[in-house]
């Protein structure tokens, strides 16, 4: 397990370095008097419905996950919600989305499912998320033009997602041929590595299954739309908390623009809890609407906190119910990611 531990420490160091760089970018031009004034005058009552909307999005995500797992095994939404929140909680202190591996680990342990099969449904879920984000980006372009770096990020995400989707389809439909290709690619590496990769992919493909019913595809699409609407709703309430709608005349499209740009910081594996990347991109997005760096950073800090702190607390409660300590969760996530 030493190599896995070393890899995990390397990811943490790299993540912390990314956080430091982006925090520097976020704070370098801030007027701290403006920043403090934004915190002082904020109407924090608006964060109550914002937090409720965030948890609703997580519940809808767990409900959608149920449809993805249904062809493999019927699992209750509450069990899925528990595993999902534990994984999100772990992302606060684990880099590179390792909380997703922990989410699969928790559910596999609880419901006697193969880890690789469970993780396959999470990969499919993320593919659906990225396609949903890209659709949202295309729709938003009609009402607000994105800067070139955002559209380029969208192209990269689209290319990577399509590539992963095609790989999964080919692996499912022509497993034998794909395995022969993988064996050929793994020839320069130790035989043991090749066997482990082949074994993992064969287990993984077991979770790549079509939905049970045709109407389930419509249901999953509608749930995806509602999930993203909840994310936008959380920004909407937060705008009113800081009175940005009145002070800076933010249009309704600002929630969509902010949602697309900040999601770039979440889709790309980076720092634990997306600290720094989220704050800087949130600041950049608000700057496009004339919000000064100080108030924008105050907003980013507050919204990041309501997205992570309540989930962290609830995740700890679920983890305690499951009999999992933070040290064990961190170790389990790192080990599963290394397999």
C-alpha positions as CSV (number, residue, x, y, z in Angstrom):
1,X,0.0,0.0,0.0
2,X,3.0,2.3,0.2
3,X,2.8,3.4,-3.5
4,X,-0.9,4.2,-3.0
5,X,-0.1,6.3,0.1
6,X,2.7,8.1,-1.7
7,X,0.4,8.8,-4.7
8,X,-2.3,10.1,-2.3
9,X,0.2,12.4,-0.5
10,X,1.3,13.7,-3.9
11,X,-2.2,14.5,-4.9
12,X,-2.8,16.4,-1.7
13,X,0.4,18.4,-2.2
14,X,-0.5,19.2,-5.8
15,X,-4.0,20.2,-4.7
16,X,-2.8,22.5,-2.0
17,X,-0.4,24.1,-4.5
18,X,-3.3,24.8,-6.9
19,X,-5.3,26.2,-4.0
20,X,-2.5,28.5,-3.0
21,X,-2.0,29.8,-6.6
22,X,-5.7,30.5,-7.1
23,X,-6.2,32.1,-3.7
24,X,-3.3,34.5,-4.5
25,X,-5.1,35.4,-7.8
26,X,-8.4,35.9,-5.9
27,X,-6.9,38.1,-3.1
28,X,-4.3,40.1,-5.1
29,X,-6.6,43.0,-6.1
30,X,-9.1,42.9,-3.3
31,X,-10.2,46.0,-1.3
32,X,-10.5,44.5,2.1
33,X,-12.7,47.3,3.3
34,X,-15.2,46.5,0.6
35,X,-14.9,42.9,1.3
36,X,-15.7,43.3,5.0
37,X,-18.5,45.7,4.2
38,X,-20.1,43.1,2.0
39,X,-20.0,40.6,4.9
40,X,-21.3,43.1,7.4
41,X,-24.3,44.2,5.4
42,X,-25.3,40.7,4.0
43,X,-28.8,39.4,4.8
44,X,-27.9,36.0,6.0
45,X,-31.5,34.8,6.2
46,X,-31.4,34.3,2.4
47,X,-28.9,31.5,2.9
48,X,-31.5,29.3,4.6
49,X,-33.5,28.7,1.4
50,X,-30.2,28.5,-0.5
51,X,-29.0,25.7,1.8
52,X,-32.3,23.9,1.5
53,X,-32.1,24.2,-2.3
54,X,-28.6,22.7,-2.2
55,X,-29.7,19.7,-0.2
56,X,-32.7,19.2,-2.5
57,X,-30.3,19.0,-5.4
58,X,-28.3,16.3,-3.6
59,X,-31.5,14.3,-2.9
60,X,-32.6,14.6,-6.5
61,X,-29.1,13.4,-7.5
62,X,-29.5,10.4,-5.2
63,X,-32.9,9.7,-6.7
64,X,-31.4,9.9,-10.2
65,X,-28.6,7.6,-9.1
66,X,-31.3,5.0,-8.2
67,X,-32.4,4.8,-11.8
68,X,-28.8,4.3,-13.0
69,X,-28.4,1.4,-10.5
70,X,-31.8,-0.1,-11.0
71,X,-30.7,-2.5,-13.8
72,X,-28.0,-3.9,-11.4
73,X,-29.8,-3.8,-8.1
74,X,-32.8,-1.9,-6.6
75,X,-31.5,0.4,-3.8
76,X,-33.5,2.9,-1.7
77,X,-33.0,6.6,-2.3
78,X,-32.0,7.2,1.4
79,X,-29.1,4.7,1.2
80,X,-27.9,6.4,-1.9
81,X,-28.3,9.8,-0.4
82,X,-26.2,8.7,2.6
83,X,-23.4,7.4,0.4
84,X,-23.5,10.5,-1.8
85,X,-23.3,13.0,1.1
86,X,-20.4,11.0,2.7
87,X,-18.6,11.2,-0.6
88,X,-19.2,14.9,-1.0
89,X,-18.1,15.4,2.6
90,X,-14.8,13.6,1.9
91,X,-14.2,15.9,-1.1
92,X,-13.8,18.7,1.4
93,X,-10.4,17.3,2.5
94,X,-9.5,14.8,-0.3
95,X,-8.2,16.0,-3.6
96,X,-9.0,15.0,-7.2
97,X,-12.5,13.9,-6.5
98,X,-11.4,10.9,-4.4
99,X,-14.7,11.3,-2.5
100,X,-16.4,9.7,-5.5
101,X,-14.4,6.5,-4.9
102,X,-15.4,6.7,-1.3
103,X,-19.0,7.1,-2.3
104,X,-18.8,3.9,-4.4
105,X,-16.9,2.1,-1.5
106,X,-19.6,3.0,1.1
107,X,-22.5,1.9,-1.1
108,X,-20.7,-1.3,-2.2
109,X,-20.0,-2.2,1.4
110,X,-23.5,-1.5,2.5
111,X,-25.4,-3.2,-0.3
112,X,-23.1,-6.0,-1.4
113,X,-22.3,-4.6,-4.8
114,X,-19.0,-4.8,-6.7
115,X,-17.0,-1.6,-6.2
116,X,-16.2,-1.4,-9.9
117,X,-19.9,-1.8,-10.9
118,X,-21.0,1.0,-8.5
119,X,-18.2,3.3,-9.7
120,X,-19.3,2.7,-13.3
121,X,-22.7,4.2,-12.5
122,X,-21.0,7.2,-11.0
123,X,-18.9,7.7,-14.2
124,X,-22.2,7.5,-16.2
125,X,-23.7,10.1,-13.8
126,X,-20.8,12.4,-14.4
127,X,-21.1,12.0,-18.2
128,X,-24.7,13.0,-17.9
129,X,-23.7,16.0,-15.7
130,X,-21.1,17.2,-18.3
131,X,-23.5,16.9,-21.2
132,X,-26.1,18.8,-19.1
133,X,-23.6,21.5,-18.4
134,X,-22.7,21.8,-22.1
135,X,-26.3,22.1,-23.0
136,X,-26.7,24.8,-20.4
137,X,-23.6,26.5,-21.7
138,X,-25.0,26.5,-25.3
139,X,-28.3,27.9,-24.1
140,X,-26.6,30.6,-22.0
141,X,-24.5,31.8,-24.9
142,X,-27.7,33.0,-26.6
143,X,-28.3,35.5,-23.8
144,X,-24.7,36.2,-22.6
145,X,-21.5,35.6,-24.6
146,X,-18.8,33.7,-22.6
147,X,-15.1,34.7,-22.8
148,X,-13.0,32.5,-25.0
149,X,-11.4,30.6,-22.2
150,X,-14.8,29.4,-21.0
151,X,-15.8,28.1,-24.4
152,X,-12.4,26.4,-24.9
153,X,-12.9,24.7,-21.5
154,X,-16.3,23.6,-22.8
155,X,-14.7,22.1,-26.0
156,X,-12.2,20.2,-23.9
157,X,-14.8,18.8,-21.5
158,X,-17.0,17.9,-24.5
159,X,-14.1,16.1,-26.3
160,X,-13.1,14.2,-23.1
161,X,-16.6,13.2,-22.3
162,X,-17.4,12.0,-25.8
163,X,-14.1,10.0,-25.8
164,X,-15.0,8.4,-22.5
165,X,-18.6,7.7,-23.6
166,X,-17.3,6.1,-26.9
167,X,-14.8,4.0,-24.9
168,X,-17.5,2.7,-22.6
169,X,-19.8,1.8,-25.4
170,X,-17.1,0.0,-27.3
171,X,-16.0,-1.8,-24.1
172,X,-19.6,-2.9,-23.6
173,X,-20.4,-3.9,-27.1
174,X,-17.1,-5.4,-28.1
175,X,-15.5,-6.5,-24.9
176,X,-13.2,-9.1,-26.5
177,X,-11.8,-6.8,-29.1
178,X,-11.3,-3.9,-26.6
179,X,-9.5,-6.3,-24.2
180,X,-7.1,-7.4,-27.0
181,X,-6.4,-3.7,-27.7
182,X,-5.7,-3.0,-24.0
183,X,-3.4,-6.0,-23.7
184,X,-1.4,-4.7,-26.7
185,X,-1.2,-1.2,-25.1
186,X,-0.1,-2.7,-21.8
187,X,2.8,-4.8,-23.3
188,X,5.5,-2.4,-22.3
189,X,4.4,-2.6,-18.7
190,X,4.7,-5.4,-16.1
191,X,2.4,-8.3,-16.7
192,X,0.8,-7.9,-13.3
193,X,-0.3,-4.3,-14.2
194,X,-1.9,-5.5,-17.4
195,X,-3.9,-8.2,-15.5
196,X,-5.1,-5.7,-12.9
197,X,-6.2,-3.2,-15.6
198,X,-8.0,-5.9,-17.5
199,X,-9.7,-7.3,-14.4
200,X,-10.8,-3.9,-13.3
201,X,-12.3,-3.0,-16.7
202,X,-14.1,-6.4,-16.9
203,X,-15.7,-5.6,-13.6
204,X,-16.3,-2.0,-14.5
205,X,-18.2,-3.0,-17.7
206,X,-20.7,-4.9,-15.6
207,X,-22.0,-1.5,-14.3
208,X,-22.4,-0.1,-17.8
209,X,-25.9,-1.2,-18.5
210,X,-28.9,0.4,-20.2
211,X,-31.7,1.8,-18.1
212,X,-34.6,-0.6,-17.3
213,X,-37.3,1.2,-19.2
214,X,-37.4,3.7,-22.0
215,X,-39.3,6.3,-19.9
216,X,-36.4,6.1,-17.4
217,X,-34.2,8.1,-19.9
218,X,-36.8,10.9,-19.8
219,X,-36.9,10.7,-16.0
220,X,-33.1,10.9,-15.8
221,X,-33.1,13.9,-18.2
222,X,-35.8,15.7,-16.2
223,X,-34.0,15.1,-12.9
224,X,-30.8,16.4,-14.4
225,X,-32.6,19.6,-15.4
226,X,-34.1,20.0,-11.9
227,X,-30.6,19.4,-10.3
228,X,-29.1,22.2,-12.3
229,X,-32.1,24.4,-11.6
230,X,-31.5,23.9,-7.9
231,X,-27.8,24.9,-8.3
232,X,-28.9,28.1,-10.1
233,X,-31.5,28.7,-7.4
234,X,-28.9,28.6,-4.7
235,X,-27.0,31.4,-6.6
236,X,-30.3,33.4,-6.9
237,X,-30.9,33.4,-3.2
238,X,-27.2,34.2,-2.5
239,X,-27.4,37.2,-4.9
240,X,-30.3,38.6,-2.8
241,X,-28.3,37.9,0.4
242,X,-25.6,40.3,-0.8
243,X,-28.1,42.6,-2.5
244,X,-26.2,42.2,-5.8
245,X,-29.4,42.4,-7.9
246,X,-30.1,45.9,-6.7
247,X,-26.6,47.2,-6.2
248,X,-25.1,45.9,-9.5
249,X,-28.3,45.3,-11.5
250,X,-27.6,41.7,-12.1
251,X,-29.9,40.1,-14.7
252,X,-31.4,36.7,-14.2
253,X,-28.9,35.3,-16.6
254,X,-26.1,36.0,-14.1
255,X,-27.0,32.8,-12.2
256,X,-26.6,30.7,-15.3
257,X,-23.3,32.4,-16.2
258,X,-22.0,31.9,-12.7
259,X,-23.2,28.3,-12.6
260,X,-21.4,27.4,-15.9
261,X,-18.1,29.2,-15.0
262,X,-17.8,27.9,-11.4
263,X,-18.7,24.4,-12.5
264,X,-15.4,24.4,-14.5
265,X,-13.6,24.5,-11.1
266,X,-15.6,21.5,-9.9
267,X,-15.4,19.3,-13.0
268,X,-11.6,19.5,-13.2
269,X,-10.0,17.5,-10.4
270,X,-7.9,19.9,-8.3
271,X,-7.7,21.1,-4.7
272,X,-9.5,19.6,-1.7
273,X,-12.9,21.2,-1.5
274,X,-12.1,23.3,-4.7
275,X,-10.7,26.0,-2.4
276,X,-9.1,28.7,-4.5
277,X,-10.3,27.5,-7.9
278,X,-14.0,28.0,-6.9
279,X,-13.4,31.4,-5.3
280,X,-11.3,32.8,-8.1
281,X,-13.7,31.7,-10.9
282,X,-16.7,32.9,-8.9
283,X,-14.9,36.3,-8.6
284,X,-14.1,36.3,-12.3
285,X,-17.7,35.5,-13.3
286,X,-19.2,38.3,-11.1
287,X,-16.6,40.7,-12.4
288,X,-18.1,40.2,-15.9
289,X,-21.3,41.9,-14.4
290,X,-19.4,44.8,-12.8
291,X,-19.1,43.4,-9.2
292,X,-15.8,44.6,-7.7
293,X,-13.3,42.0,-6.5
294,X,-13.9,42.6,-2.8
295,X,-17.6,42.0,-2.7
296,X,-17.3,39.2,-5.3
297,X,-14.8,37.4,-3.1
298,X,-17.0,37.8,0.0
299,X,-19.9,36.3,-2.1
300,X,-17.6,33.4,-3.2
301,X,-16.5,32.6,0.3
302,X,-20.1,32.6,1.6
303,X,-21.5,30.5,-1.2
304,X,-18.6,28.1,-1.0
305,X,-19.2,27.8,2.8
306,X,-23.0,27.1,2.4
307,X,-22.2,24.5,-0.2
308,X,-19.6,22.6,1.8
309,X,-20.1,23.2,5.6
310,X,-23.7,21.9,6.0
311,X,-22.9,18.9,3.7
312,X,-19.7,18.3,5.7
313,X,-21.7,18.2,9.0
314,X,-24.4,15.9,7.6
315,X,-21.8,13.7,5.9
316,X,-20.0,13.3,9.2
317,X,-23.3,12.2,10.9
318,X,-24.0,9.7,8.1
319,X,-20.4,8.5,8.4
320,X,-20.7,8.0,12.1
321,X,-23.9,6.1,11.5
322,X,-21.9,3.9,9.1
323,X,-19.1,3.5,11.7
324,X,-16.5,5.3,9.6
325,X,-13.9,7.7,10.9
326,X,-12.3,10.4,8.8
327,X,-8.9,8.7,8.9
328,X,-10.4,5.4,7.7
329,X,-12.4,7.2,5.0
330,X,-9.3,9.0,3.6
331,X,-7.4,5.7,3.6
332,X,-10.3,3.8,1.9
333,X,-10.8,6.5,-0.8
334,X,-7.1,6.6,-1.6
335,X,-6.8,2.8,-1.7
336,X,-9.9,2.4,-3.9
337,X,-8.6,5.1,-6.3
338,X,-5.3,3.3,-6.6
339,X,-6.8,0.0,-7.6
